């Protein structure tokens, strides 16, 4: 999205800091999404073992963001 990065520009520390921040944020979000998915699967297995009805919450991936 936006303009393509010009690699001929001189080194810019602020740009590298921003890239590192975005990479850390993306990794953190993907980690959180994986943890939520694992916990929902565990919850479903425990509900089956205890013979409880399934959760009435919509599954992940049906929200406005599609995740």
N, C-alpha and C positions, 0 to 999 in steps of 0.2 A: 504494500500500500504506500502511496506517495512516490517520491522520486527515488531512483536507484542510487545507492551509496557510491560516492566518487572515491575510489581507493587512491587517487593521486593526491588527495588532501594531506597536509601535514598531520603528524600525530596530535591527538587531542585527548587529554586525560579525562575530561568530563564525558566525552563520548564513550570511552572505555568503562568508566564508572557506571554510566547509565546502562550499557549493554550487560555488565555483570549483574546489576540490580535486576534487570528484566529476566536474565537467565535464572537467578536465584528464586525470583518470584514464580516463574513458570515451574521450576522443579518443586517448589514448596506446594503449589496448587495441585500438581499431578500427584504428589505424595499424599496430600489430604484426600483427593478423590479416590485414590487406591485404598486408603484406610477406611473411608466411609463404605466403599463397596465391600471390603472384607467384613466389616462390622455388620452390614446388612445381611450378608450371607450367613454369618454366624447367628444372627438374630433369627433368621428364618429356620435354621437347623434346630435351634433351641426351642422355638415355638412348635416345631413338628414333634420334638422329643417330649415336650410337656403337653402335647395335644391342645395347644391354644390356637385360636383362630389367626389367620394371617394378618399382618399389619394392614391398617387401612390407609397408609400413606402411599402416594404414588411412587413408582420406582424412579430411581435416578435416571436422568436422560429425558425426562418428559417436561422439564421446566422451561422457562423462557430462553435460557441460554443453550439448551440442548445438551447439557451435561448432567 
